[in-house]
Amino acid sequence: MAEASKMQVSDEVAIQIRGMNKWYGQFHVLRDINMTVNRGERIVICGPSGSGKSTLIRCINRLEEHQQGQIIVDGTELTNDLKNIDKVRSEVGMVFQHFNLFPHLTILENCTLAPIWVRKVPKKEAEETAMHFLRKVKIPEQAHKYPGQLSGGQQQRVAIARSLCMRPRIMLFDEPTSALDPEMIKEVLDTMIELAEEGMTMLCVTHEMGFAQAVANRVIFMDQGQIVEQNEPKEFFNNPQSERTKLFLSQILGH
Amino acid sequence: MSVSFTRKEMLPPLPPPVGERGVVKWARENLFSSPLNIALTVLGVLIVWWLVSASLPWWLNSVWNASSLGECREIVAARAGEGATGACWAMIRERWHQFIFGFYPPSEYWRPVLAFGLLFAALAPVLFSGEKRNLLIVLGSVTVFLAVTLWLAETPVVALVLSLALAVVLVAVSQIAPGKVLWFTLIYPPLCYWLLWGGSIWSPIVAMAGFAVLYAVFRLASPLIGLAPAAGAGVVAAVLWWLYLDVPIASFLQSALPFGIDAINSDRFGGFLLAIVIGVTGISFSLPIGILLALGRQSDMLIVKTLSVGFIEFIRGVPLITLLFTASLLLQYFLPPGTNFDIILRVIILVTFFAAAYLAEVIRGGLAALPRGQYEAADALGLDYWRAQRLIILPQALKISIPSIVSTFIGLFKDTTLVAFVGLMDPLKGVTQIVRADINWKGIYWEPYIFVGAIFFVFCFGMSRYSMYLEQKLKTDHR
């Protein structure tokens, strides 16, 4: 595995979140979130279930709406303006826990659909790009199969390739390995590590602490809708500051 | 005892034991598994035997050549003895054309026949998109069908040659560029209208030009004012075209370049001609309207949502016959005085609305069955609403709903017989009543209903089989 320190982080700001709050009805899910993500940063977000970590990254491409504060992605602020939202979404790739591949389309069609219809790339070129990324996630031979014919790990790698085909500048991962068998987790993590080594800006909600230690340059711990602690991975794991973090770490690392 | 165990070689798969496969196992499991099941099997066989033995003589003693029901009965009595029963199909032999065409003028029978043949040519590219082999089968059959039936219907030579040339061209195009056959599907509706109702060829062409106006205005305006307002402007322009320009332009063209065929009034339509015209038009228009209503019902926009819900609940909440009476009586009151709105057209509109309301609910079920992740994935890739619906959501939702959609279509097609209540001549009640009012066929009972029922069955069974083929073809989830 590569060392985190070797990877370049620039001073350019990729994502800026200021005083962001979100409610589901009366329930205050995200409370006063402030964070800045620089280009090339790889951030792992962890925390107990219900802590708002998925909601946080889903706000970054407006799958969830925030009610207060500011989210600025690549210089574009997310408001109700549909044009801005579509612009941000085409720049930000997202990988879901349950893959969410389109079951009625082949793997290749899954990968070329958005480039063709959103980016207006010619079909031929889109297919070449798709094959390039499918080779990269090491499943070019599955290109003409349907998602239902692939294993979970393969499907998740297709989902990553599908996002990459849009040439995103930022990638969001929402528990990408939580629905996978232990044997398949590694193949997906390897793909993500490779991506990190190429300098992709990544926000990753995951409980894979090995992955966090290997590639993250910052770990964020959330609880009850708030950022409780953030630090470099080494410090975070060896020397957690808050009691809540210590308890969480002892539970997930203890078994 | 040791718990240690290591398998040296893996076991190969074996076939199941003899008693557990084949016909013996099937019969034992399904027919004779318990005393109760044995009793039910025997009872079932007895019921089938009773039905067959009661009706078989009636079928076997069928009479095909007679000029009245009385003659039929004499022939049966002479052949099978006094008191024997027999079907009198001679009635069908004499009156089949009324069941098919109603009172359409016999010299013009070639027009509905041609329209019917071309209907399948127009449907083929939609039903079997891009499948060369199926297109060849359908279009080839259409060509053969037209060659035989048009010749039998004593078609004018020019029309016969032109129709067959068209059919052959379609076959050729389907093999060279299958996608291009869709163009014929586009020109089929006005062509069919013109063939069936006749009149000047310019009226359907100018009416269709309204759609060209809609599209042109939409294309020109959309870069300036955005998609939705441009679509609205297009619709307004098209409506203005139809209201004010349509008739003058059509009559001008007709006087400049007169060309047309005999006009046939709607009251001459009847039988399956009427059922198929209403059924096919209703089916083809109710699907897009139903999709829009289903999407409208899910919309976040309050007005769109309220209108969709109101429309669906109102139309679904009243019996179809109420709507048909509205079509035949009430609608005239709401229209400007002097407008003569064709009765078949009015009925088609309300039948379409009725089916669309049901389809909207069926499709809503399909939409609800899709996991939220599909919407989110489409959003996350930056697809806008209409593209996400068209490329991701609807293909899957419609696939889930195929069985229910086809059920609705079959229901619509059979419901076309209800137009009898507003005085149109449907095959089941209208035509049968006319036949039975004839002194020669007075008292005939089973035969017309069996004949009409059999034709309905062929169409409905065809739709059902097609839906199963489509489900199989679209099955990609490999569960």
Chai-1 contact restraints between the chains, C-beta under 6 A:
chainA,res_idxA,chainB,res_idxB,connection_type,confidence,min_distance_angstrom,max_distance_angstrom,comment,restraint_id
A,N61,B,A380,contact,1.0,0.0,6.0,A-B,restraint_1
A,L63,B,E376,contact,1.0,0.0,6.0,A-B,restraint_2
A,D86,B,G382,contact,1.0,0.0,6.0,A-B,restraint_3
A,R89,B,G382,contact,1.0,0.0,6.0,A-B,restraint_4
A,S90,B,G382,contact,1.0,0.0,6.0,A-B,restraint_5
A,M94,B,A380,contact,1.0,0.0,6.0,A-B,restraint_6
A,H98,B,G373,contact,1.0,0.0,6.0,A-B,restraint_7
A,N100,B,G373,contact,1.0,0.0,6.0,A-B,restraint_8
A,N100,B,A377,contact,1.0,0.0,6.0,A-B,restraint_9
A,F102,B,I392,contact,1.0,0.0,6.0,A-B,restraint_10
A,P103,B,D477,contact,1.0,0.0,6.0,A-B,restraint_11
A,H104,B,P395,contact,1.0,0.0,6.0,A-B,restraint_12
A,H104,B,Q396,contact,1.0,0.0,6.0,A-B,restraint_13
A,H104,B,T476,contact,1.0,0.0,6.0,A-B,restraint_14
A,A114,B,L381,contact,1.0,0.0,6.0,A-B,restraint_15
A,W117,B,R387,contact,1.0,0.0,6.0,A-B,restraint_16
A,V118,B,G382,contact,1.0,0.0,6.0,A-B,restraint_17
A,Y146,B,T476,contact,1.0,0.0,6.0,A-B,restraint_18
A,G148,B,D477,contact,1.0,0.0,6.0,A-B,restraint_19
A,G148,B,H478,contact,1.0,0.0,6.0,A-B,restraint_20
A,Q149,B,H478,contact,1.0,0.0,6.0,A-B,restraint_21
